[in-house]
Amino acid sequence: MVYYYVKIFHIISFVSWMAMLFYLPRLFVYHAEHKDNKGFCEVVKIQEEKLYNFIGYPAIICTLLSGIWLIALQPSLLTEGGWLHAKILLVIILIAYHFSLFYFLKAFKNDNCHKNGKFFRIYNEVPTIALILISILVILKPF
């Protein structure tokens, strides 16, 4: 029964983390496209920082800890097929993406980000693709 409660917590944490991964690059699009509007940029900087620090960090920590806990509760998951290994690889990519957002956050905070809105629109597709692939892996367990 504990496994299912941890799984529920993992799903809620993952959804929260994905919300940040989807929305922060969208804020970067607006920020990059309105660099000349200092008042707007100051407001967006606050939103970006709060989203990353108060949603992103707790969500990534809870997602990772609950994922590890799930494996600890049911270690056979690691030997039932390669789907979990593929999912873990995608999670590692999302972790790298998460911390790349921190780099851009600091660049915007220091008015030193030279990427444009188009870059962030494309960059914003990374978590979408990862979510699609993770969903397929977890539900279908294709291998």
KAWONOR-V609942 format. One record per backbone hydrogen bond with DSSP energy under -0.5 kcal/mol. CO is the residue of the C=O (numbers start at 0). NH is the residue of the N-H. Records with the same first field share a line. If there is no record, write none. Layout:
CO=NH + NH
This chain:
0=4
1=5
2=6
3=7
4=8
5=9
6=10
7=11
8=12
9=13
10=14
11=15
12=16
13=17
14=18
15=19
16=20
17=21
18=22
19=23
21=25
22=26
23=27
24=28
25=29
26=30
27=31
28=32
29=33
30=33
31=34
33=36
35=37
36=40
37=41
38=42
39=43
40=44
41=45
42=46
43=47
44=48
45=49
46=50
47=51
48=52
49=53 + 54
50=54 + 55
51=56
54=58
55=59
56=60
57=61
58=62
59=63
60=64
61=65
62=66
63=67
64=68
65=69
66=70
67=71
68=72
69=73
71=74
73=76
74=77
75=78 + 79
81=85
82=86
83=87
84=88
85=89
86=90
87=91
88=92
89=93
90=94
91=95
92=96
93=97
94=98
95=99
96=100
97=101
98=102
99=103
100=104
101=105
102=106
103=107
104=108
105=109
106=111
107=110
111=113
115=119
116=120
117=121
118=122
119=123
121=124
122=125
123=127
124=128
125=129
126=130
127=131
128=132
129=133
130=134
131=135
132=136
133=137
134=138
135=139 + 140
136=140
142=81
